């Protein structure tokens, strides 16, 4: 992924094989990056990782369970989705193959294996939800929290925009690589930043990097169910005392900016940074500023 790769391994933690990469030197504070739904660690733009390493951080990336090189949990059944969606709309509880809390425990297990007592945690989208749970349940392991394009579990968010909902409801024409790639390219195009469109060739390379690492429809669906089954975290977030930063785009059609505002409002003394024209991605033009936000947040709250 970068010239700074220190190691890549797969380890058994919390009963699941989890793949991770370490970039940079272990003599520096560790910045843990957790990505979102159906997105392997290559979803983090290379320029971001390299900028963090250049700023004297060791960067820890992982593939969440069911994506990338981590374990594919196909032995876990997926319930009837039509019935699940009906129950979700009615506000009824949903049974998922696993919970976001299980994914959080995967991360804690990885930190234990790597002997990392404390890290700066950055989560994007679903990764932001996992990062929040880390801060809630293991605050002693989290030096700072950064939640990006995510939500507190607030149940009255504005709905996903229609064009995005329709794109996500489609399936690839065939299981051939090019058809799968076309499907994912379209998804990233519709959730992208309106004011900062990504060139087609860059999206192609980005999607290639993720598909080659590993994305499956069944794994993504199990992660969707974990998100749908999650409870509102606002009450728990209100107990946090650790330094927290929330970043969101005001043009995010997948997770409305109200989700970011709800997260920042729930966490005492949280800082909120809203980017105009940013959607549900990391546009190249905004990466330097977002990186600076995270570095400043972490460096202002370094361990003694």
Kinemage of the C-alpha trace (Angstrom):
@kinemage 1
@onewidth
@group {chain A} dominant
@subgroup {mainchain}
@vectorlist {calphas} color= white
{ca unk a 1} P 0.000 0.000 0.000
{ca unk a 2} L 2.900 2.348 0.729
{ca unk a 3} L 6.663 2.383 0.944
{ca unk a 4} L 6.329 2.527 4.721
{ca unk a 5} L 4.824 -0.958 5.169
{ca unk a 6} L 6.305 -2.513 8.278
{ca unk a 7} L 4.404 -5.786 8.309
{ca unk a 8} L 1.222 -7.552 7.192
{ca unk a 9} L -0.120 -10.574 9.001
{ca unk a 10} L -3.279 -12.501 9.806
{ca unk a 11} L -3.877 -13.350 13.469
{ca unk a 12} L -6.622 -15.239 15.293
{ca unk a 13} L -8.372 -12.895 17.715
{ca unk a 14} L -11.804 -13.210 19.315
{ca unk a 15} L -12.180 -16.515 17.425
{ca unk a 16} L -11.780 -14.841 14.022
{ca unk a 17} L -8.845 -14.456 11.622
{ca unk a 18} L -8.137 -10.732 11.289
{ca unk a 19} L -5.720 -9.309 8.717
{ca unk a 20} L -3.791 -6.162 9.507
{ca unk a 21} L -0.986 -3.935 8.269
{ca unk a 22} L 1.421 -1.789 10.240
{ca unk a 23} L 3.020 1.228 8.557
{ca unk a 24} L 5.795 3.292 10.078
{ca unk a 25} L 7.886 2.930 13.191
{ca unk a 26} L 6.734 1.442 16.478
{ca unk a 27} L 8.628 4.172 18.345
{ca unk a 28} L 5.814 6.585 17.445
{ca unk a 29} L 2.212 6.771 18.745
{ca unk a 30} L -0.154 4.414 16.931
{ca unk a 31} L -3.038 5.681 14.799
{ca unk a 32} L -5.632 2.947 14.270
{ca unk a 33} L -7.784 3.316 11.124
{ca unk a 34} L -11.073 1.350 10.925
{ca unk a 35} L -13.012 1.524 7.668
{ca unk a 36} L -16.668 0.993 6.872
{ca unk a 37} L -19.214 -1.316 5.347
{ca unk a 38} L -17.767 -3.793 2.861
{ca unk a 39} L -14.548 -1.803 2.675
{ca unk a 40} L -11.147 -3.473 3.200
{ca unk a 41} L -8.126 -1.624 4.525
{ca unk a 42} L -7.200 -0.487 1.002
{ca unk a 43} L -10.244 1.792 1.268
{ca unk a 44} L -8.000 4.200 3.173
{ca unk a 45} L -6.372 6.424 0.534
{ca unk a 46} L -2.651 5.762 0.262
{ca unk a 47} L -1.901 9.479 0.532
{ca unk a 48} L -3.612 9.568 3.947
{ca unk a 49} L -1.606 6.664 5.312
{ca unk a 50} L 1.660 8.090 3.993
{ca unk a 51} L 0.874 11.526 5.450
{ca unk a 52} L 0.240 10.026 8.892
{ca unk a 53} L 3.520 8.087 8.730
{ca unk a 54} L 5.349 11.254 7.648
{ca unk a 55} L 3.854 13.018 10.681
{ca unk a 56} L 5.501 10.455 12.992
{ca unk a 57} L 2.679 8.024 13.642
{ca unk a 58} L 2.690 4.274 13.368
{ca unk a 59} L -0.449 3.452 11.359
{ca unk a 60} L -2.423 0.291 12.063
{ca unk a 61} L -4.927 -0.789 9.394
{ca unk a 62} L -7.173 -3.826 9.569
{ca unk a 63} L -9.712 -5.673 7.475
{ca unk a 64} L -12.874 -6.051 9.517
{ca unk a 65} L -14.315 -9.549 9.735
{ca unk a 66} L -16.059 -10.615 6.510
{ca unk a 67} L -14.007 -8.358 4.232
{ca unk a 68} L -10.550 -8.217 2.684
{ca unk a 69} L -8.096 -10.860 3.860
{ca unk a 70} L -9.871 -11.371 7.181
{ca unk a 71} L -12.074 -14.396 7.781
{ca unk a 72} L -15.217 -14.784 5.685
{ca unk a 73} L -17.921 -16.008 8.057
{ca unk a 74} L -20.060 -17.879 5.545
{ca unk a 75} L -21.041 -20.487 8.151
{ca unk a 76} L -23.251 -17.824 9.741
{ca unk a 77} L -26.732 -17.764 8.206
{ca unk a 78} L -28.321 -14.632 6.747
{ca unk a 79} L -32.005 -14.207 7.664
{ca unk a 80} L -34.762 -13.341 5.215
{ca unk a 81} L -33.937 -9.745 4.313
{ca unk a 82} L -37.484 -8.736 3.358
{ca unk a 83} L -38.633 -9.682 6.856
{ca unk a 84} L -35.603 -7.978 8.425
{ca unk a 85} L -36.333 -4.729 6.582
{ca unk a 86} L -39.991 -4.867 7.639
{ca unk a 87} L -38.998 -5.346 11.281
{ca unk a 88} L -36.453 -2.535 10.994
{ca unk a 89} L -39.055 -0.114 9.651
{ca unk a 90} L -41.404 -1.078 12.485
{ca unk a 91} L -38.697 -0.442 15.043
{ca unk a 92} L -38.579 -4.079 16.118
{ca unk a 93} L -35.379 -5.811 17.243
{ca unk a 94} L -33.336 -7.567 14.567
{ca unk a 95} L -31.322 -10.752 14.920
{ca unk a 96} L -27.954 -10.409 13.192
{ca unk a 97} L -25.239 -13.057 12.665
{ca unk a 98} L -22.987 -10.846 14.817
{ca unk a 99} L -23.049 -7.397 16.388
{ca unk a 100} L -20.923 -4.285 15.989
{ca unk a 101} L -19.718 -5.080 19.506
{ca unk a 102} L -18.237 -8.323 18.157
{ca unk a 103} L -16.300 -6.311 15.573
{ca unk a 104} L -15.135 -4.021 18.372
{ca unk a 105} L -13.873 -7.073 20.284
{ca unk a 106} L -11.945 -8.134 17.163
{ca unk a 107} L -10.131 -4.815 17.328
{ca unk a 108} L -9.395 -5.102 21.058
{ca unk a 109} L -8.048 -8.615 20.470
{ca unk a 110} L -5.763 -7.266 17.746
{ca unk a 111} L -4.466 -4.498 20.025
{ca unk a 112} L -3.772 -7.128 22.685
{ca unk a 113} L -1.799 -9.315 20.261
{ca unk a 114} L 0.233 -6.307 19.157
{ca unk a 115} L 0.793 -5.177 22.774
{ca unk a 116} L -0.683 -1.761 22.053
{ca unk a 117} L -1.990 -0.402 25.336
{ca unk a 118} L -3.335 2.850 23.906
{ca unk a 119} L -4.025 4.136 20.391
{ca unk a 120} L -5.517 7.104 18.596
{ca unk a 121} L -8.647 5.669 16.922
{ca unk a 122} L -10.051 6.912 13.607
{ca unk a 123} L -13.194 5.310 12.192
{ca unk a 124} L -15.023 6.010 8.936
{ca unk a 125} L -18.724 5.232 8.442
{ca unk a 126} L -19.346 1.795 10.041
{ca unk a 127} L -15.773 2.064 11.273
{ca unk a 128} L -16.832 5.206 13.124
{ca unk a 129} L -19.503 3.176 14.911
{ca unk a 130} L -16.905 0.567 15.901
{ca unk a 131} L -14.533 3.336 17.014
{ca unk a 132} L -17.271 4.832 19.184
{ca unk a 133} L -17.879 1.441 20.812
{ca unk a 134} L -14.153 1.137 21.527
{ca unk a 135} L -14.265 4.500 23.286
{ca unk a 136} L -17.398 3.525 25.217
{ca unk a 137} L -16.322 0.072 26.370
{ca unk a 138} L -12.523 0.451 26.489
{ca unk a 139} L -11.814 4.149 27.090
{ca unk a 140} L -8.456 3.303 28.658
{ca unk a 141} L -7.290 1.963 25.267
{ca unk a 142} L -8.367 5.054 23.292
{ca unk a 143} L -6.183 8.150 23.537
{ca unk a 144} L -8.319 10.129 21.091
{ca unk a 145} L -11.422 9.349 19.038
{ca unk a 146} L -12.114 10.594 15.521
{ca unk a 147} L -15.474 9.613 14.008
{ca unk a 148} L -15.845 10.384 10.280
{ca unk a 149} L -19.022 10.306 8.129
{ca unk a 150} L -20.708 8.180 10.796
{ca unk a 151} L -23.589 8.378 13.264
{ca unk a 152} L -24.411 7.843 16.905
{ca unk a 153} L -27.118 5.318 16.106
{ca unk a 154} L -29.686 8.120 16.146
{ca unk a 155} L -32.792 6.491 14.680
{ca unk a 156} L -34.409 9.530 13.044
{ca unk a 157} L -31.751 10.409 10.509
{ca unk a 158} L -32.964 11.689 7.126
{ca unk a 159} L -33.222 8.694 4.770
{ca unk a 160} L -30.561 7.620 2.305
{ca unk a 161} L -30.961 9.635 -0.888
{ca unk a 162} L -33.049 7.908 -3.543
{ca unk a 163} L -30.325 7.580 -6.203
{ca unk a 164} L -27.979 6.006 -3.662
{ca unk a 165} L -30.650 3.645 -2.377
{ca unk a 166} L -31.399 2.526 -5.935
{ca unk a 167} L -27.698 2.008 -6.747
{ca unk a 168} L -27.179 -0.067 -3.603
{ca unk a 169} L -30.260 -2.171 -4.352
{ca unk a 170} L -28.837 -3.323 -7.675
{ca unk a 171} L -26.551 -6.302 -8.147
{ca unk a 172} L -23.730 -6.978 -10.607
{ca unk a 173} L -24.908 -8.320 -13.969
{ca unk a 174} L -22.747 -11.424 -13.499
{ca unk a 175} L -20.155 -12.699 -11.045
{ca unk a 176} L -17.390 -11.849 -13.501
{ca unk a 177} L -14.787 -9.423 -12.192
{ca unk a 178} L -15.552 -6.628 -14.673
{ca unk a 179} L -19.275 -6.678 -13.861
{ca unk a 180} L -18.570 -6.660 -10.132
{ca unk a 181} L -16.162 -3.798 -10.665
{ca unk a 182} L -18.718 -1.793 -12.668
{ca unk a 183} L -21.253 -2.258 -9.853
{ca unk a 184} L -18.832 -0.998 -7.182
{ca unk a 185} L -17.600 1.876 -9.350
{ca unk a 186} L -21.187 3.089 -9.694
{ca unk a 187} L -21.696 2.867 -5.930
{ca unk a 188} L -18.648 5.007 -5.229
{ca unk a 189} L -19.707 7.489 -7.893
{ca unk a 190} L -23.150 8.038 -6.374
{ca unk a 191} L -21.916 8.421 -2.786
{ca unk a 192} L -19.001 10.652 -3.784
{ca unk a 193} L -18.522 14.346 -3.082
{ca unk a 194} L -20.583 16.577 -5.430
{ca unk a 195} L -18.128 19.477 -5.207
{ca unk a 196} L -15.068 17.243 -5.556
{ca unk a 197} L -15.754 14.631 -8.257
{ca unk a 198} L -13.156 11.890 -8.528
{ca unk a 199} L -11.838 11.181 -12.040
{ca unk a 200} L -13.100 7.891 -13.479
{ca unk a 201} L -9.600 6.433 -13.761
{ca unk a 202} L -8.957 7.127 -10.067
{ca unk a 203} L -12.208 5.428 -9.032
{ca unk a 204} L -11.254 2.446 -11.227
{ca unk a 205} L -7.917 2.066 -9.455
{ca unk a 206} L -9.510 2.562 -6.042
{ca unk a 207} L -12.192 -0.076 -6.646
{ca unk a 208} L -9.597 -2.457 -8.096
{ca unk a 209} L -7.524 -2.159 -4.928
{ca unk a 210} L -10.511 -3.133 -2.785
{ca unk a 211} L -11.914 -5.908 -4.977
{ca unk a 212} L -8.505 -7.523 -5.306
{ca unk a 213} L -8.151 -7.501 -1.535
{ca unk a 214} L -11.612 -9.021 -1.125
{ca unk a 215} L -15.261 -7.940 -1.042
{ca unk a 216} L -18.217 -10.351 -1.058
{ca unk a 217} L -21.943 -9.747 -1.156
{ca unk a 218} L -22.624 -12.140 1.730
{ca unk a 219} L -19.939 -10.636 3.949
{ca unk a 220} L -21.224 -7.139 3.264
{ca unk a 221} L -24.785 -8.255 4.034
{ca unk a 222} L -23.750 -9.618 7.429
{ca unk a 223} L -22.112 -6.279 8.195
{ca unk a 224} L -25.305 -4.483 7.093
{ca unk a 225} L -27.268 -6.599 9.556
{ca unk a 226} L -24.867 -5.694 12.356
{ca unk a 227} L -25.468 -2.006 11.608
{ca unk a 228} L -29.245 -2.479 11.459
{ca unk a 229} L -29.240 -4.369 14.765
{ca unk a 230} L -27.184 -1.702 16.553
{ca unk a 231} L -28.759 0.308 19.328
{ca unk a 232} L -28.600 4.062 19.811
{ca unk a 233} L -25.227 4.946 21.380
{ca unk a 234} L -26.074 8.531 22.388
{ca unk a 235} L -26.561 7.836 26.109
{ca unk a 236} L -23.289 5.885 26.293
{ca unk a 237} L -21.442 8.510 24.257
{ca unk a 238} L -22.576 11.168 26.751
{ca unk a 239} L -20.379 9.509 29.392
{ca unk a 240} L -17.137 9.868 27.399
{ca unk a 241} L -14.402 12.103 28.743
{ca unk a 242} L -11.734 11.403 26.117
{ca unk a 243} L -10.864 13.950 23.397
{ca unk a 244} L -13.197 13.480 20.432
{ca unk a 245} L -13.361 14.868 16.918
{ca unk a 246} L -16.268 14.408 14.500
{ca unk a 247} L -15.810 15.016 10.757
{ca unk a 248} L -18.644 14.950 8.230
{ca unk a 249} L -19.547 16.288 4.802
{ca unk a 250} L -22.673 18.379 4.356
{ca unk a 251} L -23.380 16.629 1.028
{ca unk a 252} L -23.286 13.047 2.363
{ca unk a 253} L -26.267 11.286 0.819
{ca unk a 254} L -25.587 7.941 2.492
{ca unk a 255} L -25.150 9.004 6.129
{ca unk a 256} L -26.725 12.437 6.437
{ca unk a 257} L -24.699 15.135 8.163
{ca unk a 258} L -27.317 15.007 10.932
{ca unk a 259} L -25.590 11.769 12.007
{ca unk a 260} L -22.317 13.598 12.528
{ca unk a 261} L -24.034 16.423 14.368
{ca unk a 262} L -25.854 13.939 16.627
{ca unk a 263} L -22.530 12.236 17.416
{ca unk a 264} L -20.811 15.519 18.270
{ca unk a 265} L -23.788 16.663 20.340
{ca unk a 266} L -23.777 13.410 22.301
{ca unk a 267} L -20.075 13.479 23.260
{ca unk a 268} L -19.131 16.115 25.843
{ca unk a 269} L -16.714 18.716 24.447
{ca unk a 270} L -16.460 16.999 21.070
{ca unk a 271} L -15.128 19.080 18.196
{ca unk a 272} L -17.209 19.084 15.003
{ca unk a 273} L -15.748 19.790 11.563
{ca unk a 274} L -18.200 19.933 8.649
{ca unk a 275} L -16.839 20.037 5.107
{ca unk a 276} L -18.935 21.794 2.497
{ca unk a 277} L -19.540 19.767 -0.651
{ca unk a 278} L -18.094 16.548 0.795
{ca unk a 279} L -20.035 13.324 0.340
{ca unk a 280} L -19.377 9.828 1.697
{ca unk a 281} L -15.793 9.519 0.520
{ca unk a 282} L -12.347 11.058 0.904
{ca unk a 283} L -11.933 13.356 -2.117
{ca unk a 284} L -8.290 13.972 -2.980
{ca unk a 285} L -8.693 17.738 -2.675
{ca unk a 286} L -9.789 17.478 0.976
{ca unk a 287} L -7.375 14.781 2.180
{ca unk a 288} L -4.616 17.219 3.237
{ca unk a 289} L -7.062 19.188 5.385
{ca unk a 290} L -8.674 16.070 6.896
{ca unk a 291} L -5.240 14.641 7.660
{ca unk a 292} L -4.270 17.917 9.352
{ca unk a 293} L -7.485 17.818 11.420
{ca unk a 294} L -6.666 14.328 12.688
{ca unk a 295} L -2.972 15.019 13.302
{ca unk a 296} L -3.727 18.229 15.189
{ca unk a 297} L -6.343 16.409 17.269
{ca unk a 298} L -3.947 13.595 18.128
{ca unk a 299} L -0.925 15.804 18.767
{ca unk a 300} L -2.925 18.080 21.048
{ca unk a 301} L -3.703 15.038 23.142
{ca unk a 302} L -0.460 13.059 23.169
{ca unk a 303} L 0.354 10.632 25.950
{ca unk a 304} L 2.766 11.831 28.596
